[in-house]
Amino acid sequence: MQDVTNEAEIRRTVRTLVLDAAPIKNGPPPEPSTRLGGDLGYDSLGKEELVALLEQEFPGLSVPDEAFEAETVAEVESLVLDGLR
């Protein structure tokens, strides 16, 4: 299992990438409860692009198909953390 510092760093990186790739940018990195579609404007193509960015940022990460069903930033963080374990 990842140590807490590393996990916090991964979560920060994921939030930054989510915001960088978001069609609607609302300032600082989003909170875990931020909704991908409603708050940040993600559609299915945007989620595909996000997955590609995440896999590029975290070598060895294979994001499962469930990523396309993720509704919140917290769900994306969990998918990445699970994929890196």
C-alpha positions in Angstrom: 0.0 0.0 0.0 1.1 3.6 -0.7 2.4 5.7 2.1 0.2 8.6 3.2 2.6 11.3 1.7 2.7 9.5 -1.6 -1.0 9.1 -1.6 -1.6 12.7 -0.9 0.8 13.7 -3.7 -1.0 11.4 -6.1 -4.4 12.9 -5.2 -3.0 16.4 -5.7 -1.6 15.4 -9.1 -4.9 13.8 -10.1 -6.9 16.9 -9.1 -4.5 19.1 -11.1 -4.8 17.0 -14.2 -8.6 16.9 -13.8 -8.7 20.7 -13.8 -6.1 21.1 -16.6 -8.1 18.9 -18.9 -11.5 20.2 -17.8 -13.7 22.0 -20.4 -14.8 24.4 -17.6 -12.0 25.7 -15.4 -13.1 27.1 -12.1 -9.8 28.2 -10.4 -7.9 26.1 -7.9 -7.7 22.3 -8.1 -11.2 20.8 -7.5 -12.4 19.3 -4.3 -13.1 15.5 -4.1 -16.8 16.1 -4.3 -16.5 18.2 -7.5 -18.7 16.6 -10.3 -16.9 15.9 -13.5 -19.9 16.5 -15.7 -21.9 19.2 -13.9 -19.1 21.2 -12.4 -16.3 20.8 -14.9 -18.1 20.1 -18.1 -16.7 16.6 -18.9 -18.4 14.5 -21.5 -17.4 11.0 -22.6 -14.7 12.3 -25.0 -13.3 14.5 -22.2 -13.1 11.5 -19.9 -11.2 9.5 -22.5 -8.7 12.4 -22.8 -8.4 12.5 -19.1 -7.7 8.8 -18.9 -4.9 9.2 -21.5 -3.4 12.1 -19.4 -3.5 10.0 -16.3 -1.9 7.0 -17.9 0.8 9.3 -19.3 1.5 10.9 -15.9 1.6 7.6 -14.0 3.6 5.1 -16.0 2.3 1.6 -15.5 -1.2 2.8 -14.7 -3.9 1.0 -16.5 -7.2 2.8 -15.9 -10.2 0.4 -16.0 -13.3 1.0 -18.1 -15.1 2.2 -14.9 -13.2 5.5 -15.3 -15.7 6.5 -17.9 -18.5 6.1 -15.4 -16.7 8.2 -12.7 -18.9 11.0 -11.5 -16.6 12.9 -9.1 -13.0 13.8 -8.6 -12.8 11.4 -5.6 -13.9 8.5 -7.8 -11.1 9.3 -10.3 -8.6 9.5 -7.4 -9.7 6.1 -6.2 -9.4 4.6 -9.6 -5.8 5.9 -10.0 -4.8 4.8 -6.5 -6.3 1.4 -7.0 -4.6 1.1 -10.4 -1.2 1.9 -8.9 -1.4 -0.7 -6.1 
